[in-house]
């Protein structure tokens, strides 16, 4: 049976939100989408970009995966979901911004740092998370770090790595170089609803809660 929660939610959408935004949906259907922002986020049910950024239909082009990872450019004939979404966003939609959105309490990162089962060779998550590390790279808890600090550092490092990997895509590099597009990192704190945006020059995430 189709989940009742969804049927009810859909009916509420049809009664309330849809009539309010009907013109927008019609225009989007007629003219097509032209979002200016792509968000690469985590699958985590607590971190929905449309909710966090309070946006409507047609505003965000979103790809979500375990731990908001971007692979390196690998035109090897394989099927690459994130890369296909990136190609569409940059080449066809010509988005002006790509935001990599990391978050606190990320299960994918936690699984990665804990090396927990069932991340056996036959499973998908272990293999997926491997794209986060470079060959020979060692990711370890530092002496002075608590487990929570370690996990947060790696959650943020995943955003840095994804931003780095983005630039391995020639069309991303080209769009950034020509000034048509910018890439950004952000980190969402689930409990407080806090948002930190990466200051690339300072290599630090800074709160934007009270910024102008
Ligand atoms: Zn996550």
Boltz pocket constraint, residues with backbone or C-beta under 6 A from the ligand:
constraints:
  - pocket:
      binder: B
      contacts: [[A, 42], [A, 43], [A, 44], [A, 65], [A, 66], [A, 67], [A, 68], [A, 103], [A, 104], [A, 105], [A, 106], [A, 107], [A, 108], [A, 109]]
      max_distance: 6.0
